[in-house]
Amino acid sequence: MKGILGSGTNDFLAVRISSLILLSYFLYLTFFVISNAPINFDLWNGLFENVAMKIFTTLFLLSFGIHTWIGTWAIGSDYLTLARLDRMGLNINKFYRIVCALIISCVTVWSLLIIW
């Protein structure tokens, strides 16, 4: 079966690489919060004013978008098919993908605008 990025292998690699970026971001923030407790506004604001953190957050957001898109695409292609939902399946699948794409795009762009 053709994947969303051209092949199942590309999809697999994109999900795994994006999940490693998501994990590293989570671990970094967890370490930061634990090592700097209690957190105040100035400390938190200073963290996100740092250009390196903005770049890391941008990588996180792009990875989040890729990971989420491939995941929702897999769900749609598995469960919202013509075989499962009769004739309306393809229309529901298209609607589902459009809604998912809009939500993922809005969250990613909005978050990038906030960070930068």
Secondary structure, 3 states (H helix, E strand, C coil): CCCCCCCHHHHHHHHHHHHHHHHHHHHHHHHHHHHCCCCCHHHHHHHHHCHHHHHHHHHHHHHHHHHHHHHHHHHHHHHCCHHHHCCHHHHHHHHHHHHHHHHHHHHHHHHHHHHC
